[in-house]
Structure formats: structure tokens, C-alpha cells
Amino acid sequence: LGTKTMSLFQSKIKKAKGADATDLETRVSQAVYELQVNSDKLRQALRELYITGAKEFEGAYVVFVPVPQLAGWQKLVKERNLIEELEKKFSGKHVLIIAERRIIRKESRSSRQLKQLRPRSRTLTAVYESILDDMIFPVEIVGKRIRVKLDGSRIYKVHLQADHKPSADKLEVYTKVYKSITGRDIVFEFPH
């Protein structure tokens, strides 16, 4: 690749504090740039969007985007089949788009540095809920249950809307990726 082309697709990834992009992040940013250049229906919308990172979990690529841009990415996923185009580029690997959120730990008596209250959106529970919402985006969650077993372990049961039912292998990928990111066991169900 020429240096001009390389610098163009490097503009599709912006890492925190100027860190270097990994090989996977470079490949994802290159795929997003190629979609921007080659696809007429994605060109205008992808022009101002970029990624902040990418990781591989359990055979799926998770692409992290800035929270303010998440709505733009989700609009492309819903209206213009961005996920399908990226999955074609990565030879059938599942691609998930998740906003990069930060968890602020709970304030204790010994660590009172913050001058203001911790926002609810930065709590562990809120971030994990948002990750789940981002991961299964076109499908809506209609209910949630937490089942606590006798040994104290928890299983989160998530009821999804049956209209946009994803395939069984996609649900399995969602389960594995969510477990890898959050450490929580999750089961997806479809109510009658």
C-alpha cells in the first residue's frame, strides 16, 4: 500500500493518547475506509465516523466507537446493512459495534477525590446494560430477569423482541462476547 492510502485509512481510527493501532484495528479501519470509498450508499455517512479500537472475542470482531458517534453507526447498521458489508470483508466473522464507555468506581471514604457525584451512566451496571443494548442493536429488549442459583451464581435472562429474531449462531456469539467483556452469564429468550 502507498503511504497516502495508508494515512487515509489511518484517519478512520483515533486511539486515546496517541497509542499505536494493533494489526486488527488497522484491518478494521482499512475495511471501513474501503466501504466509504467504494459504496455509494455508505460514502456520505461514513465520512465523519471513526473507530477507537477493535478486539477479537470468541471468533467475533468487536469494534469500539466513541459514544457520541454511536447513533450514527447504529443508523448505518439499521438502514444500510453496514454489519453485513463488514462481515463480507472479514470472511464471515461476526462483527459487533459497541460504544467505548468508561466505568468510574464507587466512591469510598478513603478515596474522595471527585468534586461531583458519579454520573449514573458511568456506573458498572449502567455500562454493562449499555454494552448489551449496543451489542444486539437492531433487536429490542422487552424484558430482563436475574436468576440467582442456590450457589450464589447469577444468570441474566434477556427477553428479546420476536419480530427481528437473530439466528441461533448469532445469539451464541452474543452470549460468548458478553461473557468475555463483562464476566456475566446471559441467556436470550423470546417470549410468546
Secondary structure, 3 states (H helix, E strand, C coil): CCHHHHHHHHCCECCHHHCCCCHHHHHHHHHHHHHHHHCHHHHHHHCCCCECEEEEECCEEEEEECHHHHHHHHHHHHHHCHHHHHHHHCCCCEEEEEECCCCCCCCCCCCCCCCCCCCHHHCHHHHHHHHHHHHCCCCCEEEEEEEECCCCCEEEEEEECCCCCCCHHHHHHHHHHHHHHHCCEEEEECCC
